[in-house]
Amino acid sequence: MSRRDDTISAVGDGDFDVAIIGGGINGACLYDLLCRKGYRTILLDKGDFAGGTSQASAMMIWGGLLYLKNMDIPSVFGFSRSRDQMIRNMTDWVSPCRFRFLPTQKGLLSKIPILSAMYLYWVIGCFNRKRPSIEARFPEQKHLVRPCDSLLFEEGMLHFSDCRFVLHWLTQNRSPQQLAINYCELMDGDYNKKEHLWHLRACDRIIKREVEICAKAVVNCGGVWTDRINDSMNIQSPFKHVFSKGVFVGLQRPDEDATPLIFAQKEHNDVILSIPWGPVSLWGPTEETVIDIEKGFKVTADDIRFLLEQYQHHMATVPDIDDIVSLRCGIRPLAVKKDYHKDSYPLDLSRNFKVVADTDVPWISVYGGKITGCDQAAGVVAGKVKTFVSPQVRQTDPVMGPSRLEQSCPTTNFPGLTKQVPTLEWCMEHEHCYTLADYLRRRTNIAQWVQREGLGKHDEYKDHLLSLSLTLTDGDVEAAEKELKTYSKKVTTGFDRILEQI
Ligand SMILES: Cc1cc2nc3c(=O)[nH]c(=O)nc-3n(C[C@H](O)[C@H](O)[C@H](O)COP(=O)(O)OP(=O)(O)OC[C@H]3O[C@@H](n4cnc5c(N)ncnc54)[C@H](O)[C@@H]3O)c2cc1C
């Protein structure tokens, strides 16, 4: 019997205390907390863990300096506190990082208002971060169209990637009693009031089988799919999500780009970032209200044109299409009241999370939120879970803490990369890695750091990907070739064709 069969069989092995729907940052962080509190917990994701918005962030752990323009002091206070706690308590994952703000010449985002806001921000952050300062000379200056002073302030930054950050919460607790399963989609279900039990019907996409899950309480952490999941289960809520699409391009990084840059934009008093990350600098993001989730997860030629225009506006050299190493796209789930119908610029909406417990059945929905503060959101949800159900299993400590996990992970080379990456075999054994995309995009950063999502500019790494596919398919040549073909097709449609239109 395969490992997957074992896992799926364990699903039917008695009732769970809590079922979490969604393995993005919100679901993953909550899963870890509930497992540690001794709840028999199951988490399902319809795709790969972190395969939704959580793989597309800027990886900043920040207090939200920009929210000060709307005087949203409670959000800034909450996010700053979360940021500082994460920097203090999660040293293996989050480190302090200085950012360079490049102000406009006039207006709200010019030097004096921004420096004043930074001081206020520093005070709201209880002086926990370094004091803001002005730097007139800095290495990145030679790339700028208009040399200006830079304003330095301190935030936090994830070390490896947002995907690995999600994975670590999911892989610490491993026991037959507590399960995190990817590629398993919640279809529908009912609550049996006599049994005090949810009967959830899910579909396992790997072994293509339907499974029934019995759980005393359910938490909907479906990100932008939260409303859709609630609708399918007839759950009403006073909140809903509006969707804001955000796209980055990964550009080849010049050696002197070492500090994240924040460029003030005149339009909407927004900003655009350049974030050094391994061999690339992430340039973006866009901020655009979208209605259709599936369309919103696709980068368009217009997104790239907009980003390149902005680049030209701020930087002395214009990147060539060949300098675009990778694309990155996600949709921010922003929590608003159910009757909200305005057409606000998404940045003007709160990024705070809302947690709603249904009044009739044990069902909790999580709205909004960010990676920053995921532990706080999990704590609030756990408080509500406690009112519905008590833990079944003994309280546990993490089996393996994050640093030990990383240290024990064997690494290997990938052509075109100087930094070693975890081996595919290890990711398959320990991290539910099933496809080339799981490995190249979410277990490693290959798809973001190597041209054409790891295939190379002229397919030069295709043979290497075939040998990885053979490992995935246990030596089945036909299945390996099919896996590689599916992956290559995705790169052609999701990368090549878009760049051809520029
Ligand atoms: C461009 C951009 C930049 C950002 N930058 C930052 C940043 O720097 N710092 C920060 O703190 N935040 C940032 N964010 C915000 C942050 O990334 C998101 O708020 C966060 O990742 C959302 O996590 P989530 O768990 O709610 O949703 P998701 O990560 O989308 O997870 C939801 C999961 O639910 C699953 N699902 C849906 N339906 C079902 C079903 N029926 N059955 C099973 N599973 C299902 C999906 O497959 C998905 O994996 C950024 C967002 C964007 C778009």
The ligand as an SDF file (V2000), in Angstrom:
LIG
                    3D

 53 58  0  0  0  0  0  0  0  0999 V2000
    0.8200   40.2290   -4.3890 C   0  0  0  0  0  0  0  0  0  0  0  0
    0.6150   39.9420   -2.9270 C   0  0  0  0  0  0  0  0  0  0  0  0
    1.5860   40.3140   -2.0160 C   0  0  0  0  0  0  0  0  0  0  0  0
    1.3990   40.0400   -0.6550 C   0  0  0  0  0  0  0  0  0  0  0  0
    2.4060   40.3690    0.2010 N   0  0  0  0  0  0  0  0  0  0  0  0
    2.2690   40.0970    1.5130 C   0  0  0  0  0  0  0  0  0  0  0  0
    3.3340   40.3810    2.3970 C   0  0  0  0  0  0  0  0  0  0  0  0
    4.3960   40.8210    1.9870 O   0  0  0  0  0  0  0  0  0  0  0  0
    3.1380   40.1240    3.7070 N   0  0  0  0  0  0  0  0  0  0  0  0
    1.9810   39.5960    4.1880 C   0  0  0  0  0  0  0  0  0  0  0  0
    1.8830   39.4140    5.3940 O   0  0  0  0  0  0  0  0  0  0  0  0
    0.9530   39.2970    3.3610 N   0  0  0  0  0  0  0  0  0  0  0  0
    1.0740   39.5210    2.0360 C   0  0  0  0  0  0  0  0  0  0  0  0
    0.0740   39.2130    1.1670 N   0  0  0  0  0  0  0  0  0  0  0  0
   -1.1770   38.6530    1.7060 C   0  0  0  0  0  0  0  0  0  0  0  0
   -1.0560   37.1550    1.9500 C   0  0  0  0  0  0  0  0  0  0  0  0
   -0.2800   36.5260    0.9470 O   0  0  0  0  0  0  0  0  0  0  0  0
   -2.4490   36.5110    1.9710 C   0  0  0  0  0  0  0  0  0  0  0  0
   -3.2970   37.2490    2.8150 O   0  0  0  0  0  0  0  0  0  0  0  0
   -2.3860   35.0900    2.4870 C   0  0  0  0  0  0  0  0  0  0  0  0
   -1.4340   34.3390    1.7850 O   0  0  0  0  0  0  0  0  0  0  0  0
   -3.7630   34.4270    2.3510 C   0  0  0  0  0  0  0  0  0  0  0  0
   -3.6470   33.1470    2.9330 O   0  0  0  0  0  0  0  0  0  0  0  0
   -4.9130   32.2170    3.0680 P   0  0  0  0  0  0  0  0  0  0  0  0
   -4.4970   31.0110    3.8140 O   0  0  0  0  0  0  0  0  0  0  0  0
   -6.0650   32.9880    3.5950 O   0  0  0  0  0  0  0  0  0  0  0  0
   -5.3300   31.8630    1.5510 O   0  0  0  0  0  0  0  0  0  0  0  0
   -4.6530   30.8760    0.4860 P   0  0  0  0  0  0  0  0  0  0  0  0
   -3.1870   30.8700    0.5790 O   0  0  0  0  0  0  0  0  0  0  0  0
   -5.2360   31.2150   -0.8260 O   0  0  0  0  0  0  0  0  0  0  0  0
   -5.1720   29.4510    0.9550 O   0  0  0  0  0  0  0  0  0  0  0  0
   -6.4910   29.0210    0.7610 C   0  0  0  0  0  0  0  0  0  0  0  0
   -6.4400   27.5540    0.3630 C   0  0  0  0  0  0  0  0  0  0  0  0
   -7.7600   27.0050    0.3680 O   0  0  0  0  0  0  0  0  0  0  0  0
   -7.7840   25.9670   -0.5720 C   0  0  0  0  0  0  0  0  0  0  0  0
   -9.1730   25.6250   -0.9230 N   0  0  0  0  0  0  0  0  0  0  0  0
  -10.0880   26.4140   -1.5300 C   0  0  0  0  0  0  0  0  0  0  0  0
  -11.2470   25.7420   -1.7020 N   0  0  0  0  0  0  0  0  0  0  0  0
  -11.0730   24.5080   -1.1690 C   0  0  0  0  0  0  0  0  0  0  0  0
  -11.8900   23.3370   -1.0610 C   0  0  0  0  0  0  0  0  0  0  0  0
  -13.1590   23.3010   -1.5200 N   0  0  0  0  0  0  0  0  0  0  0  0
  -11.3770   22.2210   -0.4690 N   0  0  0  0  0  0  0  0  0  0  0  0
  -10.0860   22.2250    0.0060 C   0  0  0  0  0  0  0  0  0  0  0  0
   -9.2680   23.3070   -0.1020 N   0  0  0  0  0  0  0  0  0  0  0  0
   -9.7480   24.4280   -0.6770 C   0  0  0  0  0  0  0  0  0  0  0  0
   -6.9900   26.5650   -1.7520 C   0  0  0  0  0  0  0  0  0  0  0  0
   -6.5070   25.5510   -2.6130 O   0  0  0  0  0  0  0  0  0  0  0  0
   -5.8960   27.3500   -1.0400 C   0  0  0  0  0  0  0  0  0  0  0  0
   -4.6510   26.6530   -0.9900 O   0  0  0  0  0  0  0  0  0  0  0  0
    0.2210   39.4220   -0.2020 C   0  0  0  0  0  0  0  0  0  0  0  0
   -0.7560   39.0360   -1.1240 C   0  0  0  0  0  0  0  0  0  0  0  0
   -0.5540   39.2750   -2.4880 C   0  0  0  0  0  0  0  0  0  0  0  0
   -1.5840   38.8240   -3.4700 C   0  0  0  0  0  0  0  0  0  0  0  0
  1  2  1  0
  2  3  1  0
  2 52  2  0
  3  4  2  0
  4  5  1  0
  4 50  1  0
  5  6  2  0
  6  7  1  0
  6 13  1  0
  7  8  2  0
  7  9  1  0
  9 10  1  0
 10 11  2  0
 10 12  1  0
 12 13  2  0
 13 14  1  0
 14 15  1  0
 14 50  1  0
 15 16  1  0
 16 17  1  0
 16 18  1  0
 18 19  1  0
 18 20  1  0
 20 21  1  0
 20 22  1  0
 22 23  1  0
 23 24  1  0
 24 25  2  0
 24 26  1  0
 24 27  1  0
 27 28  1  0
 28 29  2  0
 28 30  1  0
 28 31  1  0
 31 32  1  0
 32 33  1  0
 33 34  1  0
 33 48  1  0
 34 35  1  0
 35 36  1  0
 35 46  1  0
 36 37  1  0
 36 45  1  0
 37 38  2  0
 38 39  1  0
 39 40  1  0
 39 45  2  0
 40 41  1  0
 40 42  2  0
 42 43  1  0
 43 44  2  0
 44 45  1  0
 46 47  1  0
 46 48  1  0
 48 49  1  0
 50 51  2  0
 51 52  1  0
 52 53  1  0
M  END
$$$$
